[in-house]
């Protein structure tokens, strides 16, 4: 895939970039190695001030970088502005909490004495340069939620961003440079995916994190496993959205629409499979279809637009194949189901709702990365939970019920990294984020994310000898 900005609204190539050659990659790796040796010894207060400076700059740049994101990958510009604001919030949250999250820990006094020590501490020390392989769908947020904890922990970052968001990728390197980070602390590598293996195998690279597709995650995990390096993977999701009889249906319907079409439906944590109890199915579906049909599809640079184009022609083709397969196997199209006639240019797809889904349809097991929702009618909570878990993914889940017993049941039995009751899944810097099954492993955000790329070191002091 060429490294280029291609406007998905018009399919026009706006700018292309040359990838780094081998000598340039070597230079970047050498810089990262040298920067880590310096950065790891800086005091935490200095690292905190650098992060606050970066947050201030990003806040001032919000409107400009929002437009860049929208032009590169197509999300409505109002959502791009919100993404930038969310990054500022996360950077400041980590700056506020880094000291407590990275503080030394002491085992119980009795255990220290039982080991024969005078004192023992557990310390979180940085690992080294961390390679981040990041996707285009949240081109700022995905990087910042890696970069903020990584840099505060004393590591340095190497960003291999998606090839269709190069200007956003270069902005991020420039942001941290302007904030005062020393040379080499955060670098963008304009390279293709074929360069990842050699970079990850380089002994100067300590670990890797990837957000992206299952095949990409499998490849990175395999390489890292071969050279025994730590990885965190956040992969696909086919998140269930359970609606049970006690739900507030008005809120459940309104939230369902946002949960499905946020980011033009291109989000791993977007609700995708709507599993609705028979007693409220008809009411929910009527409201859901009406609202999905009424969404404003159009130019994502217009504030009134609710759904913009998909990020690429291939992405739309993949979505069309899933819908066509389901339709051919008996699914009912309640709204949408094709390209909007009002937008012949660009890579638009109508907000779509499919019913009568069966297990032989690809969309039952595969992730639909676009504004397409699937509906399931269930007779009880047992079948709702069974169907919710009938997926190879396990990223997040949404449950609408005001029944305490049903909440306890779903919290216990849903196979997902997050369970959200009566609200939409949304990542927050204070809460750990990640999945199970083929949605990946490890956690981002919170103290768990901050410490993923730390050397958790036991420091044991023996009792001094008598003189």
N, C-alpha and C positions, 0 to 999 in steps of 0.2 A: 504494500500500500504506500503510495507517495506521501511525503510529508508536506501537507498543503492545507490551506484554508479554502474550503469549498462551501459556499453558502447554500445550506439545504433548502432555503426558501426559493432560490432561483436556479440551483444546480450550477452556478457560475464559480469557476476557480478564480479566487481573488489573489492568492499569493502562494508561491511554492518556496520550499527551503531545501538546501542541500544537507544531506545527512553527514554526520561526522565520519571521518576516515579513521583508520586504525591508529595513526600517530596522534590524532586529536583525542581519541578515546583514551589512549595511554596517558596523555597529558592531563586529562580530567581526573583519571584515577590517581595519578601521582599527587595532584592538588588535593584531592579528598583525603588521601592518606596523611599528607603533611598537615592539613587543616585539623584533622582529628587529633593529632598529637598535641596541637595547641589548645583546641577547643575543650578537650576533656579535662584540662587542668584549670580552666577558668572557673571562677566562683559562681555558684548558683545565682546570687543577686545580679551579677553581670548578665547572665543568660536571660534572666527574667526581664531585665530592662531592654535587652535587644528584642525580645518577643513583644513587649509592649510597644516599642517603636514600630515594629512591623505591623501590628494591629492598627495603630494610628494612621499609618500610611495607607493601608488597605481601606480603612474607613473613608479617607479622603478620596481614594480612587474609585469608590464603589460604582458610580454611574458609568465611568469609562470602561472598567473591566466587565461590567454587566453587559454592555453592548458588544464587547468583543466576544464574550461567551456565546451570546445569542446568535451573532453572525456566524460563528464557527460551528455550533452544533444544534441550533434551532429552538432552544427552550424559550418560552415567553419571557420577555425582558423583565417583567415584574418578578418572576421567579428567579431570574439571574441576580437582580438586586437583593432579593431575600437571601440567596445563597452567599453573596459577598458579606452581608450583614451577619449571617450565621458563622462564617469563618472568623470575623472579628470577635464575636462572642466567645468562640472556642479558644482563640489565642489568648484572650484576656482571662478566661476561666483557668487555663493551664498556668498562666503566669501567676494568678492568685493562689493556686493550690499546689504548685510544684514543690515548695518546701516541705509541706506536710506529707505529700505523696512519695517523696524521695528520701524522707528522713530515715536515719538508722533505726533498726528495730532490735530490741533486746529480748531474748528468750526469758522465760520465768527464772527467777533467782535460784530456785531449787534445781532446775535443770542445768543451769550453769555450774553450780557447785557439784552436782552429780557427775559432770563431765571432767571434773578436776581442774576447771578453769578459774582464774581470778575474775575474768570478765569475757563476755562474748557479745559481738554485735553482728547483725545482718545488714550489709550495705549494698545499695543499688548503684553499680558502676556501669558506665557506657561500654558498648561492645565495639563500635567502630563505624565505618561508613555503611549505611543501609541503602540498598537499592529498592526503589519504589516503582513498580510497574502499575500505572494508573489508567483508568478508563476516561472516556469522553463525556459520560452522561452527567456527572457533577464535576466539571473540570477544575474547579477551584476547591470545593469542599473536600473531595476525596484526597487531594494532596495536602491541604492544611491539616486535616485530622491525623495525617501521618507526620507531617513536618513539625507541628507544634510540640508534641511530646518527644519526638526524636531529638530535636535540637535542644530542648530543655534538659533532657537526660544527659547531654554531653556528646551525643552522636553527631554525625554529619549525614547529609542526605544527597542521594543521587537519583534524580527523577527521570525515568523513561516514561513520558506521557504518550497518550494515544496520538497517532500520526495526523488525525484530523483536527487537533486543537493546538497547533504549534505556537500560536501567538499567546494563548493563555499560559502555556508552559514556559515560554520565555519571560513573560511578565512575572511569574513566580520567582524565578531566579533573580530578576532585577529588584523585586520587592525586598527580598532578604538582603541583597547587597546595599540597597538604599537605607535599610534599617540599621546598617552598621556591622552586619556579620562579616567576619574576616573572609578573605578570598578562599574559596573551596569549601565553605561550610554547607552551602546548598547550591547544587549545580543541575541544570537541565541538560540532558543528553539527547540531542536530536538524532536518534538512530531508529532503524527499523527493528522489528521483533527478532530478526535473524541475528542481531548483535547481543541479545540478552544472555544467551548461554555463556559466551566467553566472558562477559562482564561479571556474571554471577560466579563463575569458576575462579575468577581472579582472587588470589589470597588476600588482597587488600580490602575486599568487600566482605563484611562480616555477616550480613543477613539480608533478607529480602521480604518485602511485603507486596502483595498483589491484590488488586480488586479488578475483577473482570470475569471472563467466561470460564466455564468448567474446563475446556481444553487448554486454555492458557494457564490455569491454575495447576492442572495436571503436569504440564511441561515444566513449569518453574519448580514445583515440588519435587519432581523427579531429578532435576539437575541439582537442586539444593541438597537433596538426600544423598546424592552420589558424593558430594563434597562435604557433607555433614555440616550444613549451615541452617540456622533457625529461619523459619518462614511463618508468616501469617497470611492466610488466604481468606478473602471475602468474595465468594463466587455468586452464582445465580440464585434466584429464588422464585418460587411459585406460590406466593403467600396466600393462605386461606383467609376468608372474611366471613366469620360465622354470625348469623343473625338468628337469635332464638326468641321464643314468644314474648318474653318480658322486656325485650329491647324497646328503647325509645325510637320508634320507626322513623319519625321525621329526621332526627339527627343521624340515624343509621344510614338512611338514603342519601342525605346531603354529603355526609362524610365519605360514603362509598364512591361517589363520583370523583371527589378530589383524590381519594386514595388510589383510584384506578388511573386517572389521567395526569397526575402530577408529572412534570417533566416530559410531557407528551406520552406518558405511559412507559417511558424508558427508565425504569428504576427497579433495582433488585428488590427493594422493600415495598414496591407498589402492591396493593391488594390485586390479585389476579383471578382467584377462584372464589366465587360468592356462593356460600353454602347456607341455604335458607330453610328454616323449619317450615313444614307444610302449612301450619296454622297462620303464618304471616307471609308466605311466599307470594301470593298474588298481589297483596298490597305493596310489598317491597318492590317487586318487579315493575309494577305499573309506574311507581314514582321514579325508580332508577332509570328505566328506559326513557321516560319523558325528559329527565334532566340530562341524560347522556346525549339525546337527540338535539337538545337546545344549546349545547356548548358552542361557543364562538370559535370557529376554526379560521385561522388566517395568518397574516404577517406577524411573526413573533416580536417584531420591534414596536408594534402597536400595543399600548397598555390595555386595550379592551380584549385582546386575544387571550383565549383560555387554552387552546391547543394549537401548537405550531406543527411544523413538518418533522418527520423522523430524521435522524442524523445523517442517513446515507441511503442511497438507492438500494444497496444490498440489504440494509435493515428493513426497508419496506418490502422487498421481495421475500425475505424470510417470513415476515408477518403474513403476507398474502398467501404463502404456501400453507401455513398453519390453518388459516381461516378456510381456504379452499378445500383442504383435506377434511376438516370438520363438516363443512357444508355437504361435501360429497358423501359423507358417511351418515348423514341424517340430522345434523345439527340444524336448529332453527335460528335464522338471523332475525332478531327482534328490532335492530336498528343498525345502520351503517353497513359494513361489509364490503367496502370498496374505496376507490379513490374519489375524493370530492370533485364534482364537475366544476365548481367555482374556482378551483386552484389547479389548473392543468400543469403549471410549472412547479418545480420543486418536488419534494418527496413526502407529500401529505397523504394521510390515511384517515378515513372517517372514524370517529368514536363508534365502537361496535359492541353489541351485546349478543352473545350466543347462548341458546338454551338447548336442552336435550343432549347434553354431552355424555358420551359413553367412553369406557376405557380403551376402546380400539382406535380412538382418535388421537392423533399426535399431540394435540393441544391439551389433552388430559394429563400428559406426563412431561411435556416440554414447556419451557418458559416463553410466554408471549411478550415480546419486548416492544410494546406499542399500545395504543389505546383500545385494547380488545379485552372484554370481560367475559368470563364463562359463568353460567348459572347452574346450580344443582339444587334440587328439592329433596329434603330429607325428612323422615318421620319423627326423629328424636335426637337427643344429644349424643347418644351412643354412635349413631350413624354419622352424625356431623363430625365427631372426633375421628372416627375411622377414615372418613373421606378426606379430612384435612391432612391426615398423616399419610395418605396414599399418594406420595410424591417422593422423588429422590432427593428433593430439596428440604431444607429446614432452617430458613433464615429468620423470618418473623411470622406473626399471626395476629389476627384481630378477632375479638369476640365481643358481640353485643348481647349482653344479658344483665339483668339486675338481680338475678337469683344467686345467692351466696354459694349454694351447693354446686351450681353449674360453673361458677367461677373457680371454685376449688378444684373441680374435676378437670377443667380445661388447663388450669395452671399446672396441674400434676401430669397430664397425659399428652398434651400437644408437643410434638417433636420439633422444637424450634428454639432459636437462641433468644427470642423475645416473644412475650405474650402481652398484647395490649388489650385492655378491656374498655369498651365504650369510648373508643378514640382511635385515631389513625397512627400507625407506626411512624415514628419520626426519631431520628438519632439526636442525642443530646450529649454534650461533652461530659456530663457527670455520670452517664450510664454506660456500662459496657455494651459493645455492639459486635455481633458476629453470629455465625450459624453453626449448625451441625449437619450431619450426613454430607451430601454433595454440595452443600452451600459453603463448605470450607471449615477452617479451624483457627483457633486463636481469637483474640479480642482486640478491638480498637476502642479508643475513647476511655474515659475514666482513669482511675489508677491502674486498672488492669492493662489498658492500652499503653500507658506511660512506661510500665515495667516490662512489657513484652520484649523489648530490645535492650534489656539491662542484664549485666552479669550479676546475678543474685549471689553475693559473696559472703560466706561465713568467715568472720575474723575472730579467732580464738586466742586468748591470752592466758598462758599458764601462770600459776602462782609463782611469784619471785622466790628464788632460793634464799635461805638464811645466810647472813654474813658472818 
